[in-house]
């Protein structure tokens, strides 16, 4: 009986973690019809060469968190290319999908 309780608890935790939320479904629908990418492509293309801070929907290894601050170098249909300054000097290029951008701010 104790095993059944542990399995039920584990299944409940699994379902809570994997069921998509309303926010996930909304983001999926926006990316499917391209409205989110179009909105940010137009806004970012006019700010080419400026320093921007971008808040992302999900943290990635390439961006080292959910906020990316750098100089916008290029924008195409799906991606934005940022030049991010390193703490030890120098800079690296980071590509970000337009669908993953939540908001941006010009610095």
C-alpha positions as a printed Julia matrix, in Angstrom:
107×3 Matrix{Float64}:
  0.0    0.0     0.0
  2.88   2.35    0.76
  4.36   1.71   -2.7
  1.07   2.67   -4.37
  1.09   5.97   -2.48
  4.66   6.76   -3.56
  3.91   5.92   -7.19
  0.77   8.07   -7.11
  2.7   10.96   -5.61
  5.47  10.65   -8.22
  2.87  10.56  -11.02
  1.18  13.66   -9.63
  4.48  15.56   -9.52
  5.27  14.44  -13.09
  1.9   15.69  -14.34
  2.26  19.04  -12.59
  5.68  19.58  -14.17
  4.79  18.5   -17.72
  1.29  19.87  -18.32
  1.55  23.09  -20.35
  0.23  26.27  -18.79
 -1.87  28.96  -20.46
  1.28  31.01  -20.93
  2.99  28.11  -22.72
  0.0   27.56  -25.0
 -0.26  31.27  -25.83
  3.44  31.45  -26.69
  3.12  28.32  -28.85
  0.17  29.77  -30.78
  1.93  33.11  -31.28
  5.05  31.4   -32.59
  3.0   29.13  -34.86
  1.43  32.03  -36.74
  4.57  34.2   -36.55
  2.97  37.24  -34.91
  5.49  37.35  -32.06
  8.5   37.12  -34.4
  7.08  39.78  -36.74
  6.49  42.19  -33.87
 10.04  41.94  -32.55
 11.67  41.78  -35.99
 10.21  45.17  -36.93
 11.05  46.73  -33.57
 14.61  45.39  -33.43
 15.55  46.05  -37.07
 15.16  49.78  -36.49
 17.57  49.58  -33.53
 20.5   47.96  -35.37
 23.85  48.87  -33.77
 22.34  50.08  -30.48
 22.83  48.61  -27.04
 19.76  46.66  -25.91
 18.73  44.55  -22.97
 16.52  41.58  -23.91
 14.45  39.49  -21.5
 13.99  35.91  -22.68
 11.18  33.47  -21.96
 13.57  30.67  -20.98
 17.12  30.64  -19.7
 19.67  29.05  -22.02
 23.32  28.1   -21.73
 24.3   30.55  -24.47
 22.73  33.55  -22.73
 23.63  32.52  -19.16
 20.25  33.54  -17.76
 17.04  35.16  -18.83
 18.47  38.65  -19.49
 20.89  39.42  -22.29
 22.54  42.83  -22.64
 24.58  43.62  -25.71
 24.84  45.45  -29.01
 22.35  44.35  -31.66
 24.27  43.37  -34.79
 21.75  41.66  -37.1
 18.09  40.61  -37.31
 16.52  38.19  -39.79
 13.22  36.29  -40.0
 13.83  34.07  -36.93
 17.02  35.2   -35.17
 18.62  38.27  -33.62
 22.4   38.46  -33.29
 23.89  40.27  -30.27
 27.48  41.14  -29.45
 27.84  40.57  -25.7
 30.82  41.91  -23.76
 32.62  39.37  -21.56
 33.69  40.01  -17.98
 37.3   39.1   -18.79
 37.39  41.38  -21.82
 36.53  40.8   -25.42
 33.12  40.04  -26.83
 31.15  37.06  -28.14
 28.3   36.78  -30.58
 25.03  35.28  -29.3
 22.07  34.39  -31.5
 18.58  34.53  -29.95
 15.34  33.28  -31.48
 12.78  36.06  -31.87
 10.08  33.71  -30.53
 11.9   33.44  -27.2
 12.02  37.21  -26.57
  9.6   38.41  -23.89
 10.6   42.08  -23.9
 13.47  44.38  -24.83
 14.75  47.72  -23.66
 17.09  50.11  -25.42
 19.98  51.16  -23.17
